[in-house]
C-alpha cells in the first residue's frame, strides 16, 4: 500500500513492501535496519508494529553506503549488492 506524503514522496508501508522495493527479503531488510541504520519510521515511535519508509530516504541511504564489487565487474552501493 504505497501512498504519497505531502511532499510528493512515495511512502512504503510494511516490511514486505519495503523489502520488495529494495529487491531483498523481509528478514534482510529488518537486519539492515537493526545493524546498518536503514531509515524506517514507526507510528508513535513504537518499538514493534507497523513500519513505514520514504522511497527517497531509502535511496539516499543506499547512495551513502560504500561502493562494493558485485562480482560481475560492476560496482554498486549498498550491503550485499543492493540494486
C-alpha positions as CSV (number, residue, x, y, z in Angstrom):
1,X,0.0,0.0,0.0
2,X,2.1,2.9,-1.3
3,X,0.9,6.5,-0.9
4,X,2.5,9.9,-1.3
5,X,3.2,12.2,1.5
6,X,2.6,16.0,1.4
7,X,5.9,16.5,-0.4
8,X,5.0,14.0,-3.2
9,X,7.4,11.4,-1.9
10,X,6.2,7.8,-2.1
11,X,5.8,6.1,1.3
12,X,6.2,2.3,1.6
13,X,4.1,0.7,4.3
14,X,5.2,-2.6,5.9
15,X,8.3,-4.7,5.9
16,X,7.2,-6.7,2.8
17,X,6.7,-3.6,0.7
18,X,10.0,-2.1,1.8
19,X,11.7,-5.4,1.0
20,X,10.0,-5.7,-2.4
21,X,11.2,-2.1,-3.3
22,X,14.8,-3.0,-2.3
23,X,14.7,-6.4,-4.0
24,X,15.5,-8.3,-0.9
25,X,13.8,-10.5,1.7
26,X,12.0,-9.1,4.7
27,X,14.5,-10.5,7.3
28,X,17.4,-9.0,5.3
29,X,15.7,-5.6,5.4
30,X,14.9,-5.9,9.1
31,X,18.6,-6.8,9.8
32,X,19.8,-3.8,7.8
33,X,17.5,-1.6,9.9
34,X,18.9,-3.1,13.1
35,X,22.6,-3.2,12.2
36,X,23.1,-0.6,9.4
37,X,20.5,2.0,10.2
38,X,18.1,1.6,7.3
39,X,15.8,4.6,7.8
40,X,12.3,3.4,8.7
41,X,9.8,5.1,10.9
42,X,7.1,3.7,13.3
43,X,3.9,5.4,14.1
44,X,4.1,6.9,17.6
45,X,7.7,5.7,17.8
46,X,6.6,2.3,19.0
47,X,9.2,-0.4,19.3
48,X,7.1,-3.0,17.5
49,X,4.3,-3.0,15.0
50,X,3.7,-1.1,11.7
51,X,6.7,0.4,9.8
52,X,6.9,3.0,7.0
53,X,9.7,4.3,4.9
54,X,10.1,7.0,2.3
55,X,11.5,5.9,-1.0
56,X,13.7,8.9,-1.2
57,X,15.2,8.2,2.2
58,X,15.9,4.6,1.3
59,X,17.6,5.8,-2.0
60,X,19.7,8.3,-0.1
61,X,20.7,5.7,2.5
62,X,21.8,3.3,-0.3
63,X,23.8,6.0,-2.0
64,X,25.6,6.9,1.3
65,X,26.9,3.3,1.6
66,X,30.3,2.5,0.2
67,X,30.6,1.0,-3.3
68,X,31.2,-2.7,-3.5
69,X,32.0,-5.1,-6.3
70,X,29.1,-7.2,-7.4
71,X,31.4,-9.9,-8.8
72,X,30.4,-9.4,-12.4
73,X,32.7,-6.4,-13.0
74,X,30.2,-3.8,-11.8
75,X,30.1,-1.8,-8.6
76,X,27.0,-0.9,-6.7
77,X,26.1,0.9,-3.5
78,X,24.8,-1.0,-0.5
79,X,25.2,-4.1,1.5
80,X,25.1,-7.4,-0.4
81,X,24.9,-5.7,-3.8
82,X,21.6,-3.9,-3.4
83,X,20.2,-2.6,-6.6
